[in-house]
Amino acid sequence: MSPIITVLLVLVAAAVCGALGFYLGGENRKRTAEAKIGSAEDEAKRIVNDAIKTAEAKRKETIVEAKDEAFKLKSEADKEIKDRRAEITRQERRMDQKEEALDKRTAAMERKEEDL
């Protein structure tokens, strides 16, 4: 074989290897980029799901706190109403007693008046 043909074959082989290397390198970069994109998308989905779970937990916690506060306010209002009713009942009893005492005094005065 002639040295020119050998050089040409080496050059052709080098060009083919270079083109093949370039192609395989591009494919490798493409796969790496797709893997990174897929990983980033998975991470984004995980972050969004975590945020949704956190928001849902916070919403439930807020609802529980609001219900507790409403129950507390209702209990306080019920106690205040009970206390006021008890006070009104005491005052009514006192007024009834005073009225009875006045009726007795009036009756006693009327008897004294009649006796006079």
C-alpha positions, 0 to 999 in steps of 0.5 A: 500500500502506498503511503498516500493511501495510508495517510488518506485512510488515516485522515478518513478514519480520523474524520470519521472518529471525530464526527462520531465523537462529536455526535456521541458527545452531543448525544451525551450532553443532550441526555445529561441535560434531559436528566437534569431537566427531569430531576429539576421537574421532579424537585419542583413537583416535590416542592409544590406538593410539600407546599400544598401539604404545608398549606393544608396543614396550616388551614386545618390548624387555623380551623381548629384554632378558630373552633377552639376560640369560638367554643371559648367565646361561647362558653364565656357568653353562656357563663355570663348569661347564667351569672346574669340570670342568677343575679336577676333571680336574686333581685326578684326574690329580694323584691318579692320579700320586700313586697311581702314585708310592705304588704305586712306593714300595710296590713298592720297599719290598717289594723291599727287604723281600724283599732283607732 
